[in-house]
Amino acid sequence: MKTNSNRLVIDRYLTGLKTASLFYGLASTSALLLNLQFPFSENSDAVSAFQLTLFISASCHFGICYISNAGNYRILLLALISTVLIQGAVMNKINTSDMAQFLATSDQSVGGRVIDLMFWAPTMFLIVSILFFRVKIFLFFVVVYTIVLAINLIPALRTEGIYFAISKADIFFDNNAINRTTFMRSILTFGMVVGVGLAILWQANRHVLAAAEFEKNNAALGKYFSPDVKKEVEKAGLDVSDLEPRTMPIAVLFTDIEGFTKLAEPMRSREVLALLSEYQTLMVSTIFDHRGTVDKFIGDAVMANFGTPQSYGNDAQNAFNCAVSMHKKMQRWNEDRVKKGRPEIRHRVGIHYGDCVVGNVGSEQQLEYTVIGDTVNVASRICDLCKDVDTNFMVSRDLHDRINHSEPSTPLNQQAIRGKRTKIDLVKIYLP
């Protein structure tokens, strides 16, 4: 049950990694092209180092986007985060060195303007980190960029000559004046990005988990029930995966191919599998047509039940009608097989009606919705007994008394059933 959920979450994370790496790649490429046309500095060494950093980063980002998959997600996620952090550190170092060189050769001071712009890059990087679609990654970048801001901002604010101003004249003419309004707005924007980012990712995570739960239930319903029954189960709000075992009266039907071992001996493995697939497909579609539930396949045998996960009031009749329809479909199938020069296939059907324990059995990792109990064993034995009483279709008296039919029949009273001490009454059904 956890597999579907995990798969959806991983798919989401992988999409986030691809999206983030693609964005970083495009951003680095755009910055590189812009810098080639309009160098950010007169220092050729700084410009060359800046451009080289952008080129290497873009190549790494695009490469990660292209080769990432579920198998290498974790290592490439680490690679992308490392690349982004290294790129930011290197570019910050280049800009800082270039600024220091500028100030060393100039009488200008630009401390106020630097502080005004200090929030821009971390905020933008924080916005982009939402593209990872992971709360933990977003929080990681929140911490990193907060630390980066603190390391750069605190010393700058303590620099002699730096002051807050609201006068436009001071802000315009004095590069050491910090625009107080811009500063407060930057702090507020940074905080809002953190809050909104967490809200977006929390909602996205909640929706993914809800989708995973829906898929889990939908897959379970599709495995066991016909589309019509599945719709009714969904409408009723039943969660098959969480159903507690309970006892309820149902009809259990078994079918198996007559003389399958002998039939399969001269056939190749691929041909045997193809035959079983055709037969099981035919049986399953017929079971679904009559509101039945496919319980399991046992070699060439098919087990189905009628009346789960809820009764339709005529479960015994549905099971009987299903067997009759199976016979008709087998006839048409054999006509096609004969035309293709293949041998006819005959099968046996046994049905019983009674109480069964219905619910999920197995471990947490592998649950199976099934029915167990004496009724299941008796239905299987009735199917096996068909060959001993020369018939291909037989039902218990318990089921026969609950149905209406026009097919010829012969009662067989007090028949011994293998594995059961008490004898039961059976009815042979003759189909044309």
Secondary structure, DSSP 8 states (H G I E B T S, - for coil): -HHHHHHHHHHHHHHHHHHHHHHHHHHHHHHHHHHHHS-S-S-HHHHHHHHHHHHHHHHHHHHHHHH--TTTHHHHHHHHHHHHHHHHHHHHHHHHHHHHHHHHT-S---HHHHHHHTTHHHHHHHHHHGGG--HHHHHHHHHHHHHHHHHHHHHHHTSTT-EEE--HHHHHH-TTEEEHHHHHHHHHHHHHHHHHHHHHHHHHHHHHHHHHHHHHHHHHHHHHB-HHHHHHHHHHT--GGG---EEEEEEEEEEEETTHHHHHTTS-HHHHHHHHHHHHHHHHHHHHHTT-EEEEEETTEEEEEES-SS--S-HHHHHHHHHHHHHHHHHHHHHHHHHTT-----EEEEEEEEEEEEEEEE-SSSEEEEEESHHHHHHHHHHHHTTTTT-SEEEEHHHHTT----S-EEEEEEE--TT-SS-EEEEEE---
